[in-house]
Amino acid sequence: MCGIVGVLGGHEVAPILVEALKRLEYRGYDSAGIATVNAGKLERRRAVGKLVNLSDLLVHEPLAGKSGIGHTRWATHGAPTVNNAHPHQAGKVAVVHNGIIENFRELRAELAEAGVQFVTDTDTETVALMTHHYMTQGAGPVEAAKKTIARLHGAFALAFLFDGHDDLMIGARKGSPLAVGHGTGEMFLGSDAIALSPLTDRISYLEEGDIAVITRTSVEITDANGSLANRAIKTIQIDATRVDKGGHKHFMAKEIAEQPGVIGQALSHYVTDAGEIILPDGGVDFTKIDRITMVACGTAFYACLVAKYWFEQVARIPVEVDVASEFRYREPPIPANTLALFVSQSGETADTLAALRYCDGKAQRTLSVINVPESSIARESDLSLPIYAGVEVGVASTKAFTCQLTVLILLVLKAAHARGEMDDAKLADHISALRGLPSIINTALEQNETMREAAFKLSAARDVLFLGRGKMYPLALEGALKLKEISYIHAEAYASGELKHGPIALVDEDVPVIVMAPRDALFDKTVSNMQEVMARNGKVILISDAEGLAEASNGVWSTIEMPKVADLLTPILYAIPAQLLAYHTAVAKGTDVDQPRNLAKSVTVE
């Protein structure tokens, strides 16, 4: 969620920090700030709102110095105000923090008894005040920071900067990602490689419990036990972390357009020329799997719901799907022959990571489907499957969702073939259909203008319903999520058959109903439910293929034609209209498409 960057450099650091923070805007934030050390003196500047406000402030109140830390804050404790913005400073220490300090109240009480005064509503201020308190008792900066970190409960990534020490920065990681960047006579700290990629291509990822003491020429990392730890320096591909709109108005538009290419790339990494599906590190022995537990959040959760249909219908493996934030708190039993599968775009989703740790040692194997190969979830899984979507900046997930579905269907086909539920010929047919999918998605993207026109109608609505059956039900849920995420229109999704069990009471001439109905085995039943809507003056937008529209479009408000695709692949294809309807509706309403209010791209707190 929040973004952290730190620099011990050879040049004026304020503009470098601001530029690095711009690369972290995708994470979501509502205030920003930086602190520098210049001629031994620690100073800071903070502003509410977009980074441009901080940039404006720095024009009028510049900060000098070649050492600094910066932060974009997504509010948890305390409103988004200048006073609550990071960095927090107490005496000779400034701190930026991503995460939540769960025991901050008891630490505050302890500090209050010692006469320490608080000036913010945040949990992070406690870290700065505790460190300063230890320093007033005679501890040096490193000792004070380490003593403070040892007192903290919760999830955090922290960066410390100290008055009088322009060649010292301290980083700590527990539950939230943090990486050290290695330069020549310079060192860096960041929430992820994207922030650091313009500065260096050599990155070390801190592991759980690590503390890094950094100077311009060295880094000393100790692990959770206090022992010295060597963390490998990895060379990242700068092109893989490039963040630009590529000529599109929004990142979301660019990422929607990229889907044919990235899906093709994902397929090329897992499918050989001979049509064999190859998984890394020995894959999974599906003959020894009796059931699958799938855990995720948000859009990734809907990808899991689609995969449940696939696994059960095609591979004949029973599947349970859970929202990560609920999973571990109900303490579900995990039978020995369970595959625990976790889906996360960032690989740092706090609730999903906690669920993975719950399953570790219980499930036969833990497997993750992720977009960041060096992420915590990837590293802590027995097996991780990258989706090869590339950097996704828009908060509303698009290409990551379809790439998740692509990797999951490959996993399903692998399982079905291994378990004897699918012969070689049928597998070859499915692989052939998958290879043709990027071209079919390109054809769907050509319906952009039709979807723009339908979205213009939707933009006047206050409430919208989505309906779907079978594999289209999770896509209806995804469509509703996308619409409310970026257009702020209240949208709900229902399995079509549930309509008359309550939701039909909402239908009238002011509530558009979007029906996702490819011409498949469930088409007639879906159309029957659609007719019930139209009989009550509901305005229907029907999304189907040419055959389906020819049969059922009479009397509907609007139609969107999708190309014909193999039934198994309809969820991937029908993600396109779900995304474009939301996108064009948001554009018509003038909302912030890439950075919608209150949302963050990487949710690293529970």
Helices and strands as residue ranges (DSSP letters): E 3-8, H 14-22, G 25-27, E 31-38, E 41-48, H 51-60, E 67-73, E 88-90, E 93-101, H 104-113, H 124-136, H 141-151, E 154-162, E 165-174, E 179-182, E 187-190, H 193-196, E 202-205, E 211-214, E 219-222, E 234-235, G 238-241, H 251-257, H 259-270, G 280-282, G 286-288, E 291-296, H 298-310, I 311-315, E 319-323, H 324-327, G 328-330, E 338-344, H 350-359, E 365-370, H 376-380, E 383-386, H 399-418, H 424-435, H 437-445, H 448-458, E 463-468, H 472-487, E 490-495, G 496-501, G 503-506, E 512-516, H 523-534, E 539-544, H 546-552, E 558-561, G 567-569, H 570-573, H 575-589
